Amino acid sequence: MIRFSFLSFALLGILFSNTALAATPQDDIQCKVEQDQVNTAIFVETMVSQTYRTCGKGTIANLEVIASVQFNGGTVDMGVMDAHMTPRALKTFTADNYNGVSLLMDNLSIPALQGDEFIIMIKAYNGASLVMPATDDATNFIGEVRLGGTPEAKNLKFTSGLRGATPELDAANEGRTRGNDSQTTGAHARSAAGLDLNVEGDCVTAQRNSTGVLNFEGQTFMQLFYACDKGRIGEIKLATPFVEPGFSFEYALLRFDNSIIATGFFTSEDVTDGELQLTFDKGAVSKDQTVLLKVTCPQGARIAALAKGASDANFGRLYVNGQSIQYNLAMAIGVDSANASDVQSENDGRDELEIGAYPVPFGESLSITIRGVVKAGATLQLLNHVGMPERVISLAGGQLDAPIRFTDLDQLRPGLYTIRLINGDKVMSKRILKG
């Protein structure tokens, strides 16, 4: 545990000096929100949050919070949440990517209006601890600090830069990641006037609006969405102003348990007027079923796709190299609804057993429903992102009328998890998200 005796003069010099910090791009930063005065320190071994309001309209481009970290084999997560507690950005810091003086997130593109409220969340895991310079001078308060959920009469030392919005979408070929290999994708705030993705089908699942350009370079990305009716996915369109010529890109349409609906390839020649069209001769789904479109970019290849800050949680979530980011692609999906004869003659994607989970994303508890009959001795497992079990429950045989409940999950890190049911010689999986 960190004590006052730990604060040597050397550490105080690091925390409270005017030493230059890691540089962030400043070419088009139009305003900064900062709390710079320091006269005290906050000791963090659990979680601390800082609220603030943006100084203009545009996108949050970078965020830096001054902190001296002792990792002790642990990690520190820093995230940005909006006023509705919707995650907008998340980064995990370890002893390997910590710069020695601050927690720095740059190449962000979080849409904001002037006066919008955001919350910086910082949490220490597995023995990590932080000493964070702050002020207790009320005349210099930017927002509110909470330590372990309790309000503190202090403010952290931090800086947030905001980039003003530009009026035209003209940077699909320019919007590359700016010299930061740790970032999964680069984004620039642009307006996407006139975006219109029309698809064929009885119902359309769509995230058409756009506020930015995402560039995927040698990466795999997955866009999650929900089917709007029971039937067959016939067509998907994505707004892609640029697809690297001379490369073949693999795509797959997946259910949430990673079972494959359809696969294929596309090239730059399949893009017309900035739209990539994918067609399917199979793709049975149920109403509200979670579906993922997965695209793999070869090394050396790039796709520029229009996207929107993920304020519409009902549409889905975008994952880049397995990590959730604060965007959804601009896309539309047409579903041809099934009639009675289709239901009798075609597989609609359901198995004999079905697993359901709520709430998603889950927090300190998770309820699992199993539709169907399980065998005696069946097991239900909650697996982490590397496939290791976090919780295991043995099930009695027969019809399960009540949900199975996992509790005390608040210590698990946010991210992707898997529910796995082992029922005799059959194994079923469902991927879920922890917030």
C-alpha positions in Angstrom: 0.0 0.0 0.0 1.3 3.5 -0.9 2.0 5.7 2.2 3.2 9.3 2.5 6.6 8.1 3.4 6.8 6.7 -0.2 6.7 10.3 -1.7 10.3 11.1 -2.0 11.5 14.5 -3.2 12.3 12.8 -6.5 8.7 11.6 -7.0 7.4 15.1 -6.0 9.7 16.5 -8.7 8.1 14.3 -11.3 4.6 15.0 -10.2 4.7 18.7 -9.7 7.4 20.0 -12.1 6.8 21.6 -15.4 8.6 18.8 -17.3 7.5 18.5 -20.9 5.2 15.5 -21.4 4.6 13.2 -24.4 3.7 15.4 -27.4 0.2 15.1 -28.9 -0.8 16.3 -32.4 -1.7 20.0 -32.1 -2.1 21.1 -35.8 -5.8 21.4 -35.6 -6.6 21.4 -31.9 -9.0 24.3 -31.5 -9.6 24.3 -27.7 -8.3 22.6 -24.6 -9.9 21.7 -21.3 -7.4 21.5 -18.5 -6.9 21.4 -14.8 -3.3 22.4 -14.3 -2.9 23.8 -10.8 -1.4 21.4 -8.3 -1.3 21.6 -4.5 -2.1 18.1 -3.3 -2.1 14.5 -4.4 -4.6 11.6 -4.6 -3.7 8.0 -3.8 -5.5 5.5 -5.9 -5.6 1.7 -5.3 -9.2 1.1 -6.6 -11.0 3.5 -8.9 -11.1 7.3 -9.5 -13.2 9.4 -11.8 -13.0 13.0 -13.1 -15.9 14.8 -14.8 -15.5 17.8 -17.1 -17.3 19.7 -19.9 -16.0 20.2 -23.4 -15.0 23.7 -24.6 -16.3 23.5 -28.2 -18.0 21.5 -30.9 -16.0 18.8 -32.6 -14.2 15.7 -31.4 -12.1 14.9 -28.3 -8.7 14.2 -29.9 -6.5 13.4 -26.9 -6.6 13.0 -23.2 -3.7 13.0 -20.7 -3.9 12.5 -16.9 -0.8 13.0 -14.9 0.0 10.0 -12.7 2.9 8.1 -11.1 2.1 4.4 -11.4 3.5 1.5 -9.5 2.2 -1.5 -11.5 3.5 -4.3 -9.2 2.5 -6.8 -11.9 -0.9 -5.3 -12.3 -2.6 -3.0 -14.9 -4.5 0.3 -15.1 -7.5 0.9 -17.3 -8.5 4.4 -18.4 -11.8 5.0 -20.2 -13.9 7.9 -21.3 -17.6 7.8 -20.7 -20.3 10.2 -21.8 -23.0 11.6 -19.4 -25.1 8.5 -19.9 -22.2 6.3 -18.9 -21.8 4.9 -22.4 -18.1 3.9 -23.0 -16.5 6.0 -25.7 -12.8 5.0 -25.4 -10.8 2.5 -23.3 -7.0 1.8 -23.0 -5.2 -0.6 -20.7 -1.8 0.6 -19.4 1.0 -1.8 -18.3 4.6 -1.3 -17.3 5.5 -1.8 -21.0 3.3 1.0 -22.5 3.4 3.5 -19.6 5.4 6.6 -20.5 6.6 7.2 -16.9 4.6 10.4 -16.2 1.1 10.2 -17.4 -1.8 8.1 -18.7 -2.1 9.3 -22.4 -4.7 8.5 -25.0 -4.3 10.2 -28.3 -5.7 9.7 -31.9 -9.2 9.7 -30.3 -12.2 10.9 -32.2 -15.1 11.2 -29.7 -17.9 13.5 -31.0 -18.9 16.3 -28.7 -21.0 19.5 -28.6 -19.9 22.5 -26.6 -20.6 21.9 -22.9 -21.1 18.2 -23.2 -20.2 16.4 -20.0 -17.7 13.5 -20.0 -16.3 11.3 -17.3 -12.7 10.0 -17.1 -12.7 6.6 -15.3 -9.3 5.2 -14.1 -9.2 1.8 -12.3 -6.2 -0.1 -10.9 -6.1 -3.9 -11.0 -4.1 -6.7 -9.3 -2.0 -4.6 -7.0 -1.3 -1.6 -9.2 -1.5 1.8 -7.5 -1.3 5.5 -8.5 -0.2 8.8 -7.1 -2.0 11.6 -8.9 -1.4 15.3 -8.5 -4.5 17.4 -7.9 -5.8 20.7 -6.6 -8.2 21.4 -3.7 -8.6 25.1 -4.7 -12.3 25.5 -5.4 -11.7 28.5 -7.7 -9.8 26.2 -10.1 -12.3 23.2 -10.2 -13.1 21.9 -13.7 -15.5 19.1 -12.6 -15.8 16.6 -9.8 -13.5 13.8 -8.6 -14.8 10.6 -7.1 -12.5 8.2 -5.3 -14.0 4.7 -5.0 -17.4 6.3 -5.7 -17.0 9.0 -2.9 -16.9 12.7 -3.9 -13.6 14.4 -3.1 -13.0 18.1 -2.8 -10.2 17.9 -5.4 -9.6 17.8 -9.1 -7.0 15.8 -11.0 -4.3 17.4 -13.1 -5.3 16.6 -16.7 -5.6 18.0 -20.2 -8.1 17.2 -22.9 -7.7 18.6 -26.4 -10.7 19.1 -28.7 -10.5 19.2 -32.5 -13.0 21.3 -34.3 -15.3 19.6 -36.9 -14.6 20.3 -40.6 -17.5 20.8 -43.0 -16.7 18.3 -45.8 -15.7 14.6 -46.0 -12.5 14.8 -47.9 -9.9 12.8 -45.9 -10.5 9.1 -46.8 -7.0 9.0 -48.3 -5.5 11.1 -45.6 -7.0 9.7 -42.4 -4.3 7.3 -41.4 -3.2 6.6 -37.8 -0.8 9.3 -36.7 2.4 7.6 -35.7 1.0 5.7 -32.7 1.3 1.9 -33.3 -0.6 1.2 -30.0 -3.8 2.6 -31.4 -6.0 0.1 -33.3 -7.5 2.7 -35.7 -7.2 6.3 -36.6 -10.3 8.5 -36.9 -11.0 12.0 -38.1 -14.2 13.9 -37.5 -15.8 14.7 -40.8 -19.4 15.2 -41.9 -20.8 12.7 -44.4 -23.4 14.7 -46.3 -25.7 12.8 -48.6 -24.9 9.3 -47.4 -27.6 7.0 -48.6 -27.3 3.2 -48.4 -30.4 1.5 -50.0 -30.7 -2.2 -49.8 -33.3 -4.7 -50.9 -35.4 -6.6 -48.4 -38.6 -6.6 -46.4 -36.8 -4.9 -43.4 -33.6 -3.0 -43.1 -31.2 -2.9 -40.2 -29.1 0.2 -40.7 -26.6 2.6 -39.1 -26.4 5.1 -42.0 -25.3 8.2 -40.2 -21.6 9.1 -40.2 -19.4 11.6 -38.3 -16.0 10.2 -39.1 -13.6 8.1 -41.3 -12.1 5.0 -39.8 -9.0 3.5 -41.4 -8.2 -0.2 -41.1 -4.7 -1.1 -42.0 -3.8 -4.8 -41.9 -6.5 -5.4 -39.2 -9.6 -7.5 -38.7 -12.8 -5.7 -37.8 -16.2 -6.9 -36.8 -19.5 -5.0 -36.8 -22.2 -6.4 -34.6 -25.9 -5.8 -35.5 -29.4 -7.2 -34.9 -31.6 -8.8 -37.5 -34.8 -6.8 -37.9 -37.0 -9.8 -38.8 -36.9 -13.6 -39.2 -35.8 -14.7 -42.7 -32.6 -14.5 -44.9 -30.0 -11.8 -45.1 -29.8 -11.0 -48.8 -27.6 -7.9 -49.0 -25.3 -5.8 -47.0 -23.8 -2.4 -48.0 -21.0 -0.5 -46.3 -19.9 3.1 -46.9 -16.2 2.6 -48.0 -14.7 5.7 -49.7 -11.4 3.8 -50.2 -10.5 0.1 -50.6 -6.9 -0.6 -51.4 -6.5 -1.8 -55.0 -4.7 -5.1 -55.8 -5.8 -6.9 -52.7 -8.4 -9.5 -51.9 -10.3 -9.0 -48.6 -12.0 -11.9 -46.8 -15.4 -11.5 -45.1 -17.6 -13.7 -43.1 -21.2 -13.4 -41.8 -21.3 -15.0 -38.3 -23.7 -15.7 -35.5 -22.7 -14.4 -32.1 -21.5 -17.9 -31.1 -19.0 -17.7 -34.0 -20.9 -20.2 -36.2 -20.6 -19.3 -39.9 -23.6 -18.2 -41.9 -21.6 -17.3 -45.1 -18.1 -16.3 -46.3 -16.6 -14.7 -49.3 -14.1 -12.3 -50.8 -14.2 -8.8 -52.3 -11.8 -6.4 -54.0 -11.7 -2.6 -54.8 -13.6 -3.4 -58.0 -16.7 -4.3 -55.9 -16.9 -0.7 -54.6 -19.2 1.6 -56.6 -19.6 5.3 -55.7 -18.0 4.7 -52.2 -20.3 1.8 -51.4 -19.3 -1.8 -50.9 -22.1 -4.3 -51.7 -22.1 -7.8 -50.5 -24.8 -10.3 -51.6 -25.8 -13.6 -50.0 -27.6 -16.7 -51.3 -28.0 -18.0 -47.7 -28.0 -16.4 -44.3 -31.0 -17.5 -42.2 -31.6 -15.5 -39.1 -34.2 -15.1 -36.4 -35.8 -11.8 -35.4 -33.5 -9.7 -33.1 -30.7 -12.3 -33.5 -27.2 -10.9 -33.0 -25.1 -11.2 -36.2 -21.6 -10.1 -37.0 -19.9 -9.0 -40.2 -16.2 -9.8 -40.0 -13.7 -8.3 -42.5 -10.0 -9.1 -42.6 -7.5 -6.6 -44.2 -4.2 -8.2 -45.4 -1.0 -6.7 -44.3 -0.2 -3.6 -46.4 -3.9 -3.1 -47.4 -6.2 -0.5 -46.1 -10.0 0.2 -46.0 -11.4 3.6 -45.2 -14.9 3.3 -43.9 -17.4 5.9 -42.7 -18.5 5.5 -39.1 -20.5 7.2 -36.4 -19.8 7.6 -32.7 -21.8 4.7 -31.1 -24.5 6.6 -29.4 -27.1 4.2 -30.7 -26.6 1.1 -28.5 -29.5 -0.7 -30.2 -27.5 -1.1 -33.4 -24.4 -2.9 -32.3 -20.7 -2.4 -31.6 -17.5 -2.3 -33.6 -14.5 -4.4 -32.7 -11.0 -3.9 -34.1 -8.6 -6.7 -33.6 -10.9 -8.0 -30.9 -11.1 -4.7 -29.0 -14.3 -2.7 -28.7 -14.1 0.9 -30.0 -16.5 3.8 -29.7 -17.8 3.6 -33.3 -20.3 1.8 -35.5 -19.8 1.5 -39.3 -22.2 3.3 -41.7 -23.9 0.2 -43.2 -27.3 -1.2 -44.1 -28.6 -4.8 -44.1 -31.6 -6.1 -46.0 -33.5 -9.1 -44.6 -36.1 -11.0 -46.8 -38.7 -12.0 -44.3 -39.6 -15.7 -44.1 -43.1 -17.0 -44.9 -44.8 -20.1 -43.4 -43.4 -22.5 -46.0 -39.9 -21.1 -45.5 -40.0 -21.8 -41.8 -41.0 -25.4 -42.4 -38.4 -26.1 -45.1 -35.4 -24.1 -44.1 -33.1 -23.9 -41.1 -33.5 -20.6 -39.4 -30.3 -20.7 -37.5 -31.6 -22.2 -34.2 -30.2 -25.3 -32.6 -32.1 -27.8 -30.5 -30.8 -25.9 -27.4 -30.6 -22.1 -27.1 -28.6 -20.0 -24.7 -29.7 -16.5 -23.7 -27.9 -14.0 -21.4 -28.9 -10.8 -19.7 -28.1 -8.0 -19.1 -25.6 -7.4 -21.9 -23.3 -5.8 -21.3 -23.3 -7.4 -17.8 -21.9 -6.0 -14.6 -21.7 -7.7 -11.2 -24.2 -10.4 -12.1 -25.3 -12.3 -15.1 -28.4 -14.5 -15.7 -28.3 -17.3 -18.3 -31.4 -18.9 -19.8 -31.3 -22.3 -21.5 -34.2 -23.3 -23.8 -34.4 -27.1 -24.3 -33.6 -30.2 -22.4 -30.1 -30.7 -20.9 -28.5 -34.0 -19.9 -27.6 -34.8 -16.2 -24.0 -33.6 -15.6 -24.0 -30.8 -18.1 -21.8 -27.9 -17.2 -22.2 -24.2 -17.8 -19.0 -22.1 -18.0 -18.1 -18.4 -18.1 -14.8 -18.1 -20.0 -12.5 -15.1 -20.2 -11.0 -13.7 -23.4 -8.2 -16.4 -23.5 -10.7 -19.3 -22.9 -10.0 -19.8 -19.2 -13.0 -20.5 -16.9 -14.0 -17.7 -14.5 -17.1 -19.5 -13.2 -18.4 -23.1 -13.6 -21.8 -24.5 -12.7 -23.0 -28.1 -12.9 -26.6 -28.6 -14.1 -29.2 -31.1 -13.2 -30.8 -32.9 -16.2 -34.1 -32.0 -17.8 -35.9 -28.8 -18.6 -34.5 -25.7 -16.9 -37.4 -23.4 -16.0 -35.4 -20.8 -14.1 -32.4 -18.7 -15.2 -28.9 -19.7 -13.9 -27.4 -16.7 -12.2 -23.6 -15.9 -11.9 -22.9 -13.3 -9.1 -19.9 -11.4 -7.7 -18.6 -10.6 -11.2 -17.6 -7.0 -10.5 -13.9 -8.0 -10.2 -13.8 -9.2 -13.8 -12.3 -6.9 -16.3 -14.5 -5.3 -19.0 -14.3 -7.0 -22.4 -15.5 -10.0 -24.3 -16.4 -13.2 -22.4 -17.9 -16.6 -23.6 -20.8 -18.6 -22.1 -20.1 -22.3 -22.9 -22.6 -25.1 -22.4 -21.2 -28.7 -22.4 -24.1 -31.0 -22.8 -22.9 -34.6 -23.3 -21.1 -34.7 -26.7 -22.5 -31.3 -27.7 -20.9 -27.9 -27.0 -22.6 -24.6 -27.5 -21.1 -21.1 -27.0 -22.3 -17.5 -26.8 -20.1 -14.5 -26.7 -21.1 -11.6 -24.4 -19.7 -8.3 -23.3 -18.9 -7.1 -19.8 -19.2 -3.3 -19.3 
